Amino acid sequence: MARFRIAVPGFFAQVMVLRGQTGALMGYRMKEMLFLLVAVLPAGSAEFTPHDAALSDYEYPHEVKVRNFEEQSLDHSMAYMDVSPEKPNDRSVILFHGKNFSGAYWEDTVEALSQKGYRLIVPDQIGFGKSSKPVNFQYSFQALATHNAELLDMLDIGKVSVVGHSMGGMLAVRFALMFPERVERLVLVNPIGLEDWKRKVPYQSVDEGVAEEMKKTPESIREYMKQAYFDGEWKPDYDPLLELQAGWSTGPDKERMARVGALTSDMVFTQPVVHEFSDLGVPTLLIIGDRDRTAIGKNRAEPDVAETLGLYGKLGESAAAAIPDAKLVTLTGIGHLPQFEDFDAYIKALEDFLAAEE
């Protein structure tokens, strides 16, 4: 069960999200979610709670720990969850979140894999979630991958299976390329970066990116997710996905978060991994929802070009063909977040792959 606070004129309501399995409102499944409010909300009356940069008022599903370190003459705090199973199978999994999310949204995956005996390491990357938000930091996937390798070192964990969603998929690929000896298996869940946008989309400077970020509102963020993540279809069940970005867009640290957002978008746009797929040497699974239309900078492309971007049905197939011996699981009619829209199909594909013999 997870809680999402929604601001209602005059008071705060607690939204309780119950995830149901077939025939019962229990377990992990997020596909069908029921929102129980302490008051009935009129249409359009809900506003998301403003959040500070550190998400100090945002509850995570497990204890949040911190790794402190120095890099680029700055002090950093890297937040993470470390969840141990009741019956360990002596294997570990690290989960990399997407750009618009944090480690908290992996809650159901953590619960499911923990029951199978896996130890789960769930970091917030620098610039995201509850971790530090430096604005004078050179963000790179190489730097973020190194942070995670050092976190595993601190936790005395050698090899792991790496699961990355969205931007986390790009990071997972970079991690596997840099530290192949540490990766048992690689799982990419609707990863972005399956195409090189800078070849087709005009570049946007960081300052232009900041200006664009500053214009964002909860409504515009919802519209972006609606078009990119779900191919134009939005359901009330998706509202919790807005929580962080909507909260930051109305929070006290909006300017800082706008610059961090622009810097990390620049990282994603200018540091493609797609051209190195053939260099991957670890067992790899792609879980692809084919209704996803995410493509960074698509709004800046010419209309005829934009129509060719973010076609995940085709992108999943081309990625699987480029990665040696990759396995592809396509989820028909599912968008950018299979772990949210069709948890049963997603977790079966993930668990089967992690448990498969070499």
N, C-alpha and C positions, 0 to 999 in steps of 0.2 A: 504494500500500500504506500502511495506517495502523496504528498500534500503540495498544493500550489496555492499561494495566497493571491487573492484577487481583491483589488480595492473597489469597494462599492460606496457610492455617496453616503457618507455618514458613519460607515463602519467597515471593518474588514471581515470578509467571509473566508472560511476555510473550505477549500475544495478538496474533497476526498476522492481520490481516483482508485476505483476498484477494478482490478484486472481479472477478467473471467476466463475460465476454460469452458470447454464444451459442457453445457448443462449445469455449470456452477460458477458463481462469482468468486473465484479463488485462483491461486497459482500465479503464473507469470504473464499470461497472454495480455497484450496491450491492444490488440486489434479492436476489441469491443470494450469501450470504457464508459463507465457511468459516473456522472458528476453529481454528487450530493451536496447541495448548498444549505447553509443555515438559513438562507432566505431565498425566495424566488426572485431571480433577476429579470427586470424588464429587458427587452431586446436592445442591445447596443449600450447597456449601462455599465458594463464591466470595464475597468481599467487595470492594467497590470501594475503591481507594486514597484515603485522606483528602487533600484539597487545601486549600492556604491560599487566601486571597482573591485573590491575584495569579496563581494557577495557575502558580507558579514552577517546578513539577516536571512541567508538562503540555506536551508537545511539539506544536507547530503544524507544518503541512505545508510552510510557507515562512517565510522570515525575517520576524520581527516587528519593526516599527519603531514609534516613539512620537512623537506630537505632544503637546507640553506647552503648556498654556495656563492662564489664570486666569479664573474665573467665580464669581460669588456669593462673593467674598472667599476662594475656595479654589483651591489649585493642583491641576490635573488632568493625568493622563497618559492619552492616548487611543491604544491599541494598534491597529495595522493592518498588513495585508499588502499589498504593491504588487507585482503579478506582471506582468512584461512578456513578450509573446509573442516567439517567434523571428522570425516574419514578421508585423509589425504591419499592421493594416488601418486604423490611425489612428482607431479608435473605442475608447471606454472603457465599462466596466460597473462599477457599485458594487453590492455585495451586502450587504443588511441581514439580520442573523440574528434568530432568534426569542428569546423571553424565557428559555427553558430551555436555550439553546445559546450558541455563540460563533462567531466567524468561521471556526474550524477545520473545522466540519462542511460547509463549502462546497467542500472539497478537490476532489471529483470535478467539480463545476461549473466550478471554476477551470481544471482541466486541460483539460476539453472546450472551453471558450470560448477559452482561450489558444491551443489548436491552430487555432482559427478566426481568430486574429489580434487578438483583443480584449485590451486591457490591463485587468486586474482589480484593483479597489480593494476590500479586504475589511476593514472596520473592526470592532472591538469597541466597542460603544457604552459611554459612561460608565455604570458600574454593572454591567458585564457582562464576561465573558471575562477578558482580561489587563489591561483598563483599570482606572482608579481606581474605588473603591467608596465614595464619600462617603455618610455617613448623615445629614448636615445640609444636604442639597442639595434644592432644589425640582426634582424630575424632571418634565419635560414633553416632549411630542413636538416642540414648537416649539424647545426648547433642543437636543434631540438632532439635529434637522434642521439647525439652525444650525451645530452642531459639524461635521457632515459637509460642509456647504457650505464652511466654513473650511478643512477638510482638503483639499478639492478645490482651493481657492484656493492653498494652500501647495504643492500638487503641480502647479500650473499647468495644471489640467484645467478646461476650460470646460463643455461639454455631456457628459452621460453618459446611458446607459440605466440605470434603477434597478430592481433586482430585490429584492423583500422577501418573506420567509417568516414566517408566524405573526405575532408582534408586529412583526417587521420590515416586514410588509405595512402595518400602521397607520402606522409611521414613513415608509414609502415614499410613502403617500398624502399625509401631511402635508408631506413634502419637495416633492412635485410641486405641491401647492397653494401653498406658500410661494415656490418657485423654478421656476415652469413654464418659464422661458426656458432653464433648464439641463438640462431633461429631454427626451431624444430619445424614449425609450419607457419605459413603466412596466409591470412584470410583478409580479403578486401571486400568490404560491404559497401556497395554503391560508392566506390571511391571517385573523387574528382581527379582531374589530371589524366583522364584516358585519351585526351586530345590536347594538342599544343595550341592554346588560344592565341598566343602572341603572334602566331603566323597569320591569323585571320582577323584579329580584333585590334583596333587602335590602342596604343598605350595610354594609360592614365597616370599622371604624376601622383606622388604621395599627397601633395597639397590639394590637388583636385579630388583625390580620394577622401581626404579629411572633410572638404566642403560637402561632398556627397553624403558622407556618414553623418554630418551634423544636421542634415535635412531629414534624417530618418525619424519616423514616428511608429508607434505600435501598428497603426493601420498600414503604413507603407511596408513594414517588415512582413506583416501578414500577407500582403499582396505579392511580395517577392517570393515568399515560401510557397504560396498558392500556385504561382505560375511555374516556378523552377522545380520545386520538390514534387508537386502533385498534378502537374500538367493542367492547371486551371481549375481544379476541383478542391474546395476546402470544406472540411467537416468540423463541427464544434469540438470533436474529439482531438483535433490537432492543436487546439489552443495552448496546451501546456508547452508545446515546442517553442512558443514565442517568449516564454517567461524571461529568459536571460537577456536577449537582445532588446525586447520591449522595455524591460526594467532599466537597462543601461541607457536607453534612449531618452528616458525621462528622469534619470537619476542625477545625483550631485556631481558625478565624475564624467558627465557626458563628453566633455572636450577631450579628456584623457582617453576614454574608450574609443572616441572617433579617430584619434591619431593611431592608436594601437590597431584598430580595425583596418585603417588604410595601409599601415605598414605590413600587416600580415596578409592582406589581400595582394599587395605588391609581391610578397614572397611567393604566394601561390601562383600568381600570373607569370612571374619571371623565372621560376625554378622548376620547369617541367621534369617529370620522371618518365614520361611515356617512351622516350627514345632509348631508355635503358632497360625496358622490360625483358629484352632478350638476354640480359646479363644476370637475371635472377636465377639462383641455383638452389632454391629451397622449394619443397612441396607447396603449391599455391592453390587456393580456392578463391574464386570470384562468386559472390552472391549479389545478383543484380536484379533490382526491380526495374522493369522495362518501361514504366510510366514516368520515370525520372527525366527531367529536362534541364538539369543544372549545368550551366556553362558560365564561367566567370567572364564578365565583360560582354556578355551576349547583347546587352542593351546598347553597347557602343558599336556593334557591327552593322554593316549594311543589311537591310531586311532580307535580301536573298541569301546572304551568308548566314544570318542568324537562324534561318530555318534549318540549316544543316548542322547546327551545334547542339550538343546535349542530347543526342538520340541514343539513349542507353541500351536499347535492344541491339543496335549495331555496334556500339562502343564495347559492350561486354564481349561480343564475339571476337572483335579485332584484338582486344586485350588478351583474351584466352589463347588466341592463335600466336600472339607475340611472346607470351611467357612460356618457357619450356615446360611441357607436361602439365600445364595448368588445367584445373577442373572448373567448369562453369555451371552454376545453378541459376537459371533465369526464373524469376518469379513474375508471372504474367499479371499485368494490371496493378502492380505494386510500384510505389514511387520511391523517393529518395531514402526512406527510412524503413526498410524491411523489418527491423527489430521492433518497430512500433506498429506497423500496419498488418503484418502477418507473422507474428512471433513464432507460431508453431512451425511453419515451413522454414523460417530462418534458423531457429534453434536446432531443428533436426539436421539441416545441412551442415551447420557449424559443429554440432556434437559428433556427427558421423565422420566428418573429416578429421577432427582432432583425435578421434579414437581409432582411426584406420591404421592398419599395419603398414609399415614402410614398404 
